Amino acid sequence: MKALITGITGQDGSYLAEFLLKKGYEVHGIVRRVALENQDHRLWRIKKIKRKIHLHAGSMESYASIFKIFNKVRPNEFYHLAAQSYVDYSFQDEFSTLSSNISSTHYCLSAIKEIGLNTKFYFAGSSEMFGKVREVPQNENTPFYPRSPYGISKVAGFELTRNYRESYNLHASSGILFNHESERRGFEFVTRKISHAVALIKLKKLKFLELGNLQAKRDWGYAPEYVEAMWLMLQQNKPDDYVVGTGDTKSIKYFVEKAFEVVDLKYEKYIKINKKFFRPAEVELLVADSSKIINKTGWKAKTKIDKLIEKMVINDLKLLRK
């Protein structure tokens, strides 16, 4: 079995590559050419498996580049994880977020169709598609109301995936994944910003942490578990869309408090609220109803949020002490 992954150098892509290798897959990934030129900086998440996988230099902004790689690899399964995935940045540069996220999804779907491949397609949706939520908790039938350019781009990708499934009979599925974090999370994301800052403060290398809205609530899970959910979707006889989350929601304030508790500190002394970190349009409450994927595949989130926070803070302490 061959699998092709976009975003293989990211958090989810690296965990998925490891998961598929253990399943006996031949794993291929699309990376920017600059990543191959600066491997220590850009390929650190896949450093341990680099010799076991096949990397292809390509551009997600170029249909010709994507088409060529699909025609060469001819994968049995394709996982489209690459995106400009930082919500706050999408407000700063909505043009590139919308253009790259939507076009790349379209290019991949079109390449599969035009070459005539029998490739199963996975699209990485996001809970940010629900935005200003219409109901609590959110499931596959909850209407979308995105509140950011990133969320809008993901709704467009979701609809493209569904359209290709219904119009051209592609085995194309979308996973609407709620927040999933890990020790490999990028430093621009609030969870990693918190865990890293807590470690720095504990080691007396930082005096305080600046954050925005502490009241926003999210459904946080552990990323290595979520890549199994992606794989399970493509093992189903019929393609479909699935919400993936823990069913538990906690505020950013809760995440901060528990992170400081890991190092025996009280968070109140070290937190400053800065208005510049507030979004122009906030998403206040996200919580998943994952009944469908649980009932159809048996998948269920295992790691509780307190354990997730502990893992992230301890990992950052170890990295800073090296």
C-alpha positions as CSV (number, residue, x, y, z in Angstrom):
1,M,0.0,0.0,0.0
2,K,1.2,3.5,-0.9
3,A,0.2,6.6,0.9
4,L,1.0,10.2,-0.1
5,I,0.8,13.0,2.5
6,T,0.9,16.7,2.2
7,G,2.0,18.5,5.3
8,I,4.2,15.6,6.2
9,T,6.7,17.9,8.1
10,G,3.9,19.2,10.4
11,Q,2.6,17.9,13.6
12,D,-0.2,15.7,12.1
13,G,1.8,14.7,9.0
14,S,4.7,13.4,11.0
15,Y,2.6,11.3,13.4
16,L,0.6,10.0,10.4
17,A,3.8,9.0,8.6
18,E,5.0,7.1,11.7
19,F,1.6,5.4,12.1
20,L,1.4,4.3,8.4
21,L,5.0,3.0,8.5
22,K,4.0,0.7,11.4
23,K,1.1,-0.5,9.3
24,G,3.5,-1.5,6.6
25,Y,2.8,1.3,4.1
26,E,5.2,2.8,1.6
27,V,5.0,6.4,2.7
28,H,5.5,9.4,0.4
29,G,5.3,13.1,1.3
30,I,5.2,16.4,-0.6
31,V,7.5,19.1,0.7
32,R,8.6,22.5,-0.5
33,R,12.1,22.5,-2.1
34,V,13.3,24.9,0.5
35,A,12.6,22.2,3.2
36,L,15.1,19.9,1.5
37,E,17.7,22.7,1.4
38,N,17.2,23.4,5.1
39,Q,16.4,20.0,6.6
40,D,17.6,20.6,10.2
41,H,15.1,23.5,10.6
42,R,12.2,22.3,8.5
43,L,12.3,18.5,8.8
44,W,12.9,18.1,12.5
45,R,9.6,16.3,13.2
46,I,10.4,13.5,10.7
47,K,14.1,13.3,11.4
48,K,13.9,9.8,12.8
49,I,12.0,8.4,9.9
50,K,13.5,10.4,7.0
51,R,15.4,7.4,5.6
52,K,12.2,5.3,5.7
53,I,10.0,7.6,3.6
54,H,10.1,9.1,0.1
55,L,10.0,12.9,-0.1
56,H,9.0,14.8,-3.3
57,A,9.8,18.5,-3.8
58,G,6.7,20.2,-5.0
59,S,4.5,23.3,-4.8
60,M,1.0,23.2,-3.5
61,E,0.3,26.4,-5.4
62,S,1.1,24.7,-8.8
63,Y,-1.3,22.3,-10.4
64,A,1.4,21.0,-12.7
65,S,3.6,20.2,-9.8
66,I,0.8,18.3,-7.9
67,F,-0.3,16.5,-11.1
68,K,3.3,15.3,-11.8
69,I,3.7,13.9,-8.3
70,F,0.4,12.1,-8.3
71,N,1.1,10.6,-11.7
72,K,4.5,9.4,-10.4
73,V,3.5,8.0,-7.0
74,R,0.0,6.8,-7.9
75,P,-1.0,6.3,-4.2
76,N,-3.7,4.1,-2.8
77,E,-4.4,6.7,-0.1
78,F,-3.9,10.4,-0.1
79,Y,-4.0,12.6,3.1
80,H,-4.2,16.3,2.4
81,L,-3.0,17.9,5.6
82,A,-1.0,20.9,4.2
83,A,-2.5,24.3,4.8
84,Q,-1.9,27.7,6.2
85,S,-3.4,26.5,9.5
86,Y,-2.7,29.4,11.9
87,V,-6.0,31.2,12.5
88,D,-4.7,34.5,13.8
89,Y,-2.3,34.8,10.8
90,S,-5.3,34.2,8.4
91,F,-6.7,37.6,9.5
92,Q,-3.3,39.3,8.7
93,D,-3.1,37.7,5.3
94,E,-6.5,36.5,4.2
95,F,-5.5,36.5,0.5
96,S,-2.8,33.9,0.7
97,T,-4.7,31.8,3.2
98,L,-7.8,31.6,1.0
99,S,-5.8,31.2,-2.2
100,S,-3.4,28.5,-1.1
101,N,-5.8,26.5,1.1
102,I,-8.6,26.3,-1.4
103,S,-6.5,25.9,-4.6
104,S,-4.3,23.2,-3.1
105,T,-7.4,21.1,-2.2
106,H,-8.8,21.6,-5.7
107,Y,-5.6,20.7,-7.4
108,C,-5.2,17.4,-5.5
109,L,-8.8,16.4,-6.2
110,S,-8.6,17.3,-9.8
111,A,-5.3,15.4,-10.3
112,I,-6.8,12.2,-8.9
113,K,-9.8,12.6,-11.2
114,E,-7.9,13.6,-14.4
115,I,-5.3,10.9,-14.1
116,G,-8.0,8.3,-13.3
117,L,-6.5,7.1,-10.1
118,N,-8.4,4.9,-7.6
119,T,-6.9,6.9,-4.8
120,K,-8.8,7.3,-1.5
121,F,-8.8,11.0,-0.5
122,Y,-8.7,12.5,3.0
123,F,-9.3,16.2,3.6
124,A,-8.3,17.8,6.9
125,G,-11.3,19.9,7.9
126,S,-11.4,21.9,11.2
127,S,-13.7,22.7,14.0
128,E,-13.1,26.4,13.1
129,M,-15.6,25.7,10.3
130,F,-18.4,25.8,13.0
131,G,-17.2,29.2,14.2
132,K,-20.2,31.0,15.7
133,V,-21.8,27.7,16.7
134,R,-25.4,27.0,15.9
135,E,-25.7,24.2,18.5
136,V,-23.7,22.5,21.3
137,P,-22.1,20.0,20.9
138,Q,-21.3,20.1,17.1
139,N,-21.7,17.1,14.9
140,E,-21.7,16.3,11.1
141,N,-25.1,18.0,10.6
142,T,-24.3,21.2,12.5
143,P,-24.4,24.2,10.1
144,F,-21.1,26.0,9.4
145,Y,-20.6,29.6,10.4
146,P,-16.8,30.3,10.1
147,R,-15.4,33.3,11.8
148,S,-12.0,33.6,10.2
149,P,-10.4,33.4,6.7
150,Y,-8.9,30.1,7.8
151,G,-12.3,28.7,8.7
152,I,-13.8,29.9,5.4
153,S,-11.0,28.2,3.5
154,K,-11.7,25.0,5.3
155,V,-15.4,25.1,4.5
156,A,-14.5,25.6,0.9
157,G,-12.2,22.6,1.0
158,F,-14.9,20.5,2.7
159,E,-17.4,21.4,0.0
160,L,-15.0,20.7,-2.8
161,T,-14.3,17.3,-1.3
162,R,-18.0,16.5,-1.0
163,N,-18.6,17.8,-4.6
164,Y,-15.9,15.5,-6.1
165,R,-17.3,12.6,-4.1
166,E,-20.8,13.1,-5.3
167,S,-20.0,14.3,-8.9
168,Y,-17.2,11.9,-9.8
169,N,-17.6,9.0,-7.4
170,L,-14.3,9.6,-5.6
171,H,-13.7,7.9,-2.3
172,A,-13.2,11.3,-0.7
173,S,-13.8,11.9,3.0
174,S,-13.4,14.8,5.4
175,G,-12.3,14.7,9.0
176,I,-13.7,17.7,11.0
177,L,-11.0,17.5,13.6
178,F,-11.3,19.6,16.8
179,N,-8.1,21.0,18.4
180,H,-5.5,18.3,18.8
181,E,-2.1,19.2,20.4
182,S,1.2,17.5,21.2
183,E,4.8,18.0,21.9
184,R,5.3,18.7,18.2
185,R,2.8,21.6,18.1
186,G,4.2,24.7,16.4
187,F,5.2,27.6,18.7
188,E,2.7,30.0,17.0
189,F,-0.3,28.0,18.4
190,V,-1.6,29.1,21.8
191,T,-1.2,25.8,23.5
192,R,2.5,25.5,22.7
193,K,3.0,29.2,23.4
194,I,1.7,28.5,26.9
195,S,3.7,25.3,27.6
196,H,6.9,26.8,26.3
197,A,6.4,30.0,28.3
198,V,5.6,28.1,31.5
199,A,8.9,26.1,31.0
200,L,10.8,29.4,30.5
201,I,9.3,31.0,33.5
202,K,10.0,28.0,35.7
203,L,13.7,28.2,34.6
204,K,13.7,31.9,35.3
205,K,14.3,32.8,31.6
206,L,11.0,34.7,31.2
207,K,9.1,37.0,33.6
208,F,5.6,36.8,32.2
209,L,3.3,35.5,29.4
210,E,1.1,37.7,27.3
211,L,-2.2,36.3,26.0
212,G,-5.5,37.4,24.6
213,N,-9.0,35.9,25.3
214,L,-8.7,33.4,28.2
215,Q,-12.4,32.6,28.1
216,A,-12.6,30.9,24.7
217,K,-13.4,27.2,25.1
218,R,-11.9,24.4,23.0
219,D,-12.2,20.6,22.8
220,W,-8.5,19.6,23.1
221,G,-7.2,16.1,22.3
222,Y,-3.8,14.4,21.7
223,A,-2.6,14.5,18.1
224,P,-1.1,11.0,17.8
225,E,-4.5,9.5,18.5
226,Y,-6.2,11.7,15.8
227,V,-4.1,10.4,12.9
228,E,-5.6,6.9,13.5
229,A,-9.0,8.4,13.0
230,M,-7.9,9.8,9.7
231,W,-6.7,6.4,8.6
232,L,-9.9,4.7,9.8
233,M,-12.0,7.0,7.6
234,L,-10.2,5.7,4.5
235,Q,-10.7,2.1,5.5
236,Q,-14.5,2.4,5.3
237,N,-16.3,1.0,2.2
238,K,-18.1,4.2,1.6
239,P,-16.6,7.7,1.9
240,D,-18.1,10.0,4.5
241,D,-17.5,13.0,6.8
242,Y,-16.7,12.6,10.5
243,V,-16.4,14.9,13.5
244,V,-13.4,13.9,15.7
245,G,-12.9,15.2,19.2
246,T,-13.0,14.3,22.9
247,G,-16.5,15.7,23.8
248,D,-14.9,17.7,26.6
249,T,-14.4,21.5,26.4
250,K,-12.1,23.6,28.6
251,S,-11.2,27.3,28.5
252,I,-7.8,28.7,27.6
253,K,-7.7,29.9,31.3
254,Y,-8.0,26.3,32.4
255,F,-5.1,25.3,30.1
256,V,-3.0,28.1,31.5
257,E,-3.8,27.2,35.1
258,K,-3.0,23.5,34.7
259,A,0.2,24.2,32.8
260,F,1.5,26.3,35.7
261,E,0.4,23.7,38.2
262,V,2.7,21.2,36.4
263,V,5.7,23.3,37.6
264,D,4.1,24.2,41.0
265,L,3.4,27.9,40.2
266,K,0.3,30.0,40.4
267,Y,-0.6,31.4,37.0
268,E,-2.0,34.8,38.2
269,K,1.5,36.2,38.9
270,Y,2.7,35.6,35.4
271,I,-0.1,36.3,33.0
272,K,-0.8,39.7,31.2
273,I,-3.7,40.3,28.9
274,N,-2.8,42.0,25.7
275,K,-5.6,43.2,23.4
276,K,-3.5,42.7,20.3
277,F,-3.9,38.9,20.8
278,F,-7.7,39.1,20.5
279,R,-9.2,38.0,17.2
280,P,-11.4,40.4,15.2
281,A,-14.1,37.8,15.4
282,E,-13.8,35.2,18.2
283,V,-14.9,31.6,18.3
284,E,-16.1,31.2,21.9
285,L,-17.2,27.6,22.3
286,L,-16.3,24.4,20.4
287,V,-17.1,20.9,21.6
288,A,-17.4,17.7,19.5
289,D,-20.0,15.1,19.3
290,S,-18.0,12.2,17.9
291,S,-20.7,9.6,18.1
292,K,-20.6,8.8,14.4
293,I,-16.9,7.9,14.2
294,I,-17.1,6.0,17.5
295,N,-20.1,4.0,16.4
296,K,-18.7,3.3,12.9
297,T,-15.0,2.6,13.6
298,G,-14.6,2.2,17.4
299,W,-12.2,5.1,17.5
300,K,-12.2,7.1,20.7
301,A,-10.0,9.8,22.2
302,K,-8.0,8.4,25.2
303,T,-5.7,11.1,26.5
304,K,-7.4,13.6,28.9
305,I,-6.6,17.2,28.8
306,D,-4.7,17.4,32.1
307,K,-2.3,14.6,30.8
308,L,-1.9,16.4,27.5
309,I,-0.9,19.6,29.2
310,E,1.6,17.8,31.5
311,K,3.2,16.1,28.4
312,M,3.7,19.4,26.7
313,V,5.1,21.3,29.6
314,I,7.5,18.5,30.6
315,N,8.7,18.2,27.0
316,D,9.4,21.9,26.8
317,L,11.3,21.7,30.1
318,K,13.5,18.9,28.7
319,L,14.2,20.8,25.5
320,L,15.2,24.0,27.3
321,R,17.5,22.1,29.7
322,K,19.5,20.4,26.9
